[in-house]
Amino acid sequence: MKYSRIIAGTMTWGKWGKQHSAAEMIALMNHCVENNITTFDHADIYGDYTNEEDFGKAFNKSGIKRENIQLISKCGIQFDVKERSNRVKHYDYDKDYIISSVERSLKMLQTDYLDLLLLHRPSPLMNPSEIAEAVDKLSEDGKIRQFGVSNFTPSQIQLIEKEVQVEANQVEFSLSSNAVMNDGTLDDCITYDRLAMSWSPLGSYFREESKANDRIKKVLVELTKKYDATEDQLLLAWVLKHPSNVHPVVGTATPKRLKMAMEAVAINLELQDWFLMLEANEGHEVA
């Protein structure tokens, strides 16, 4: 199964961000496809359970063929919002809930199948047998083509794989948030051929001021000239260089920035430049 190297994260397309109209979503979808961004990342909770429906209505009118794109969605997080009768935020991985959540996502997205279903976050009450029953049923019915997880550690994946194969893991990974590079998470993706995806691949660089970001900025001043690239492209190139073949999930809803993100795939950071950026973030040379 092929996914575009840059994945369009849809979390900010609707209520939680840009609040795009149907026409604006259609234009953005077509812009993505024209720039070889064919994979769209969703979750049932995005936009307080409204994003998938908004995307689906727009996709239905977009003229884009379903077989030319890949749709990812996640389930499991239950919010305490007016759309749900929940008393507390929690995780639900009961067989019936997983199945009903996927069926709702399919209805909202106006599609017959998900290319990839992810469990959104690990729950201390996960029952691998129950999860496997849901995944097997959804797979047999042709409603999902692949199954994976998001924000899981290798041991939590091992727990699920007691009963069902895990083919992907979407985790936070960036220059400024790179713990998964050292705790075995990305090693696990390489070892077991899992699709590795990173959410928030630009990290905190554009969101907050810090000594680390000041150091990174000084390094990027020179590297932007050397590679004729922007700061965000170099931050993506740093993630893309990891041997786990990470697919960044880019959260921007701005056409120009999506195009620039795809252009970052062509940047091959030299080895020492990659370590210069790492050193800037850590504040010291590697051991």
Number of C-alpha atoms within 10 A of each C-alpha: 8 10 18 18 20 29 28 25 21 24 22 17 24 23 16 14 13 14 16 17 14 18 13 14 23 21 14 20 25 18 17 21 15 11 17 16 23 22 24 21 19 23 25 23 19 18 20 17 19 17 25 26 20 21 23 20 16 21 22 15 11 17 10 14 9 14 6 9 18 20 22 22 24 26 26 22 19 18 18 14 13 8 10 11 10 12 10 10 11 12 19 19 22 19 17 13 15 23 20 14 16 22 19 15 26 21 15 19 24 18 16 14 24 24 20 22 28 23 25 24 17 19 16 7 10 16 15 20 17 17 21 19 18 21 24 15 14 22 16 11 11 13 21 24 16 19 24 24 24 23 20 19 19 17 12 16 24 16 15 21 15 11 15 19 16 20 20 22 27 24 26 19 23 24 25 20 15 17 14 18 15 9 12 15 22 27 17 20 22 15 11 12 14 21 21 22 24 24 21 16 29 27 20 16 20 10 9 8 10 12 12 16 21 14 16 24 17 12 17 22 12 11 19 15 10 9 13 12 17 16 18 20 22 25 23 25 23 24 22 25 17 12 11 21 18 24 22 29 25 24 20 18 23 11 16 10 15 21 17 15 27 21 16 20 17 11 18 15 16 11 9 9 15 19 15 19 23 19 18 22 23 17 13 10 11 9 3
